[in-house]
């Protein structure tokens, strides 16, 4: 049974039902056919018919058998490689079967687990089945109607096809991982009502707060907590802390058995920590009594719903004296609705929004005021909750000043617990790409000692793209953020090569001539050249490129890289129209006392399709002789040119250039003496004489 050609999904299901009826009892075949319709209801026909029909037939039967039993205490997960011989069907991928009570976050969380292991997912099939089971978990009925039947339950049946893994240990390990993730999801979902009840408890206690909190703050806090509970925050966990004194001083101690949600099963934070061990800023924020909330990120990535660092919302506890005596901490993720609401409509944020607008000095209806309002409106929501008003005002006004300029800028902020640094970076849209982002990430990792980096990119009508980097860092006391150092390095990385060339040409040749050279040649450098040479080096090369093109002649450049030793140097040859034959060049270098250890050719084309070839030779002096590049440059280039055009001979006498720094005329004179000696029947050969002169430099100075 190979792939089918059918006109519709109904036709496909009919043929599948016929195949079942031929080999299985009519009653059972009908049940299996109904299951197939439900399971494949949302799979495109193109995908169904792209598979071998026999494999689809076998997969449905295997899935049906998998569904037959599920007790209330278990979640069946199977990770296997179906084999034609043992299973009657096959797949080129590893297959995962999962049967689970239908609850939120299943698919999201499974994908997080698989992606975290860098395993590719090729197919996801997900169906919600209404079933009745007996007390032992055996399947009694699969309902066809969407209407809830008496005594039935909804179950999610999930089939994943992932990158093939043949090692049995890998399969077992993946199965264990998926079971653990599903357990976390179940805990988070089952504890959700209990966590939200904690919100209601806090709402009931707000009126009794006697701290330095005014009525307006209390009302705003109440509005914020109610807003959170209205589907603006996915509550994943909760725990509670008390501040207590012991012999060592004040300690922050987790309240026993206070953990809810995923913090019940996956909480890496210590149960107890001394307050004086925390950074000074953290201590200040935790103990100040004039504010109710602390906003921060959790240092543990979420394995439920989204693979992000979840947000912590800490609500302070106060005693009768108005002192902070603990925290209630909610862990979760802001929902998509939060990012679609204006910040001036969100409790807490609206006060911050209005204060910044008022303190900016701009009229709300003038150009600058409207631009600042837009900046605040699209500002990252999690950052708006965490950032202080003074810092937000400073950053927002700075963003306003760069808004329509092709300028690179970035802003760094450390969070209250010293575990994260946020970097808001702005780049001209036309130069921002994945390669640049990865380079900037590496700078942040290197300069901040980062343990992890995640990013979110935002594009708007502005000429600038905004990237928010969330950087996980070690907790240290009094961290000094190297903002200027990072900014300079990022600007250096972000500046495009052609931008750098334009600047270098203007610096070297003046604005008018620099612009002319830029327009003519900037687009003609190959990627291999721009990867190897800086714009400043290209500006130097363009003098020789233009000379070669205009004069239709050979041009040369002599240099040494800073990292190279004194016996090594580079020699560039510029030649119009076509590459130089290496067989013509190599003997010249050899007779000059150098061996070629590398050669890179580049074809540079101007806007009129005129071509100049660059050959960059890496030369090393024989026997590691130290070369004074300043002395040798003019005489080397002169001798090479004379030899190339046949005005000087290409023989071993030319090695005296390197040994004695002799000009081509002086070498020619010694060569003439040697020939004269041969004419008067001096017995030594030309080779002997040249070797003697090279090895005994003092003889050439007599």
ABEGO torsion letter per residue (X at the ends): XBBBBBABAAAAAAAAAAAAAAABBAAAAAAAAAAAAAAAAABBAAAAAABBAAAAAAAAAAAAAAAABBBAABBBBBBBBBBAAAAGBBBABBBBBBBBBBBBGAAAAAAAAAAAAGBBBABBBBBBBBBBBBAAGBBABBBABABBBBGBBBBBBBBBBBBBBABAAAAAAAAAAAAAAAAAAAAAAAAAAAAAAAAAAAAAAAAABABABBAAAAAAAAAAAAAAABGABBBABBBBBBBBBBAAEBBBBBBBGABBEAAAABBABBABBBAAABBAAAAAAAABAABABBBBBBABBBABGBABBBBBBBBBBBBAAGBBAEBBBBBEBBBAAAAABBAAABBGAAAAAAAAAAAAGBBAABAAAAAAAAAAAABBAAAAAABBAAAAAAAAAAAAAAAABBBBBBBBBBBAAGABBBBBBBBBAAABBAAAAAAAAAAAAAAAGBABBBBBBBBBABABBBBBBBBBBBBBBGBBBBAAAAAAAAAAAABBAAAAAAAAAAAAAEAAAAAAAAAAAAAABBAAAAAABBAAAAAAAAAAAAAAAAAGBBBBBBBBBAABBAABBBBBBBBBGBBBBAAAAAAAAAAAGBBBABBBBBBBBBAAGBBBBBBBBBBBBBGGBBBBAAAAAAAAAAAAAAAAAGABBBBAAAAAAAAAGBBAAAAAAAAAAAAAAAAAGBABBAAAAAAAAAABAAAAAX
